[in-house]
Amino acid sequence: MQRCPTMTAPTDRWVLIDIVVEQTGYSKNAVYAKKKGGVWTRGRFWVEAPDGRITFNLSHIQRWMSGGLSSGH
């Protein structure tokens, strides 16, 4: 019998804003407002990638949306 390799899903999924908009239903303006207002804090909900683009932690955002994760305040 062959064994299948065990795959584990990463807990952090860093994505660009278009994916956040698509997956959450928030507008780009709403996403940036949460970032700028400190609701979603740097390092936890978003980071600046080495190329300067802002990436968002979709897993954390989805947990925050369901009430399972507090904001960065």
Contacts in CASP RR format, 6 or more apart in sequence:
PFRMAT RR
TARGET T0000
AUTHOR 0000-0000-0000
METHOD contacts of the structure
MODEL  1
MQRCPTMTAPTDRWVLIDIVVEQTGYSKNAVYAKKKGGVWTRGRFWVEAP
DGRITFNLSHIQRWMSGGLSSGH
10 59 0 8 1.000
11 59 0 8 1.000
12 57 0 8 1.000
12 59 0 8 1.000
12 60 0 8 1.000
13 57 0 8 1.000
13 58 0 8 1.000
13 59 0 8 1.000
14 47 0 8 1.000
14 49 0 8 1.000
14 55 0 8 1.000
14 56 0 8 1.000
14 57 0 8 1.000
14 58 0 8 1.000
15 23 0 8 1.000
15 55 0 8 1.000
15 56 0 8 1.000
15 58 0 8 1.000
16 53 0 8 1.000
16 54 0 8 1.000
16 55 0 8 1.000
16 56 0 8 1.000
17 28 0 8 1.000
17 31 0 8 1.000
17 32 0 8 1.000
17 54 0 8 1.000
17 56 0 8 1.000
19 56 0 8 1.000
19 58 0 8 1.000
20 26 0 8 1.000
20 31 0 8 1.000
20 56 0 8 1.000
20 58 0 8 1.000
20 61 0 8 1.000
21 27 0 8 1.000
21 28 0 8 1.000
21 31 0 8 1.000
23 58 0 8 1.000
23 62 0 8 1.000
24 31 0 8 1.000
24 61 0 8 1.000
24 62 0 8 1.000
24 65 0 8 1.000
26 34 0 8 1.000
31 40 0 8 1.000
31 56 0 8 1.000
33 39 0 8 1.000
34 40 0 8 1.000
34 45 0 8 1.000
35 45 0 8 1.000
35 46 0 8 1.000
35 54 0 8 1.000
38 71 0 8 1.000
38 72 0 8 1.000
38 73 0 8 1.000
39 71 0 8 1.000
39 72 0 8 1.000
39 73 0 8 1.000
40 46 0 8 1.000
40 56 0 8 1.000
40 60 0 8 1.000
40 61 0 8 1.000
40 64 0 8 1.000
40 71 0 8 1.000
40 72 0 8 1.000
41 71 0 8 1.000
41 72 0 8 1.000
42 48 0 8 1.000
43 57 0 8 1.000
44 57 0 8 1.000
44 60 0 8 1.000
44 72 0 8 1.000
45 56 0 8 1.000
45 57 0 8 1.000
45 60 0 8 1.000
45 61 0 8 1.000
45 64 0 8 1.000
45 72 0 8 1.000
46 54 0 8 1.000
46 55 0 8 1.000
46 56 0 8 1.000
46 57 0 8 1.000
47 54 0 8 1.000
47 55 0 8 1.000
47 57 0 8 1.000
48 54 0 8 1.000
48 55 0 8 1.000
49 55 0 8 1.000
60 69 0 8 1.000
63 69 0 8 1.000
64 70 0 8 1.000
64 71 0 8 1.000
END
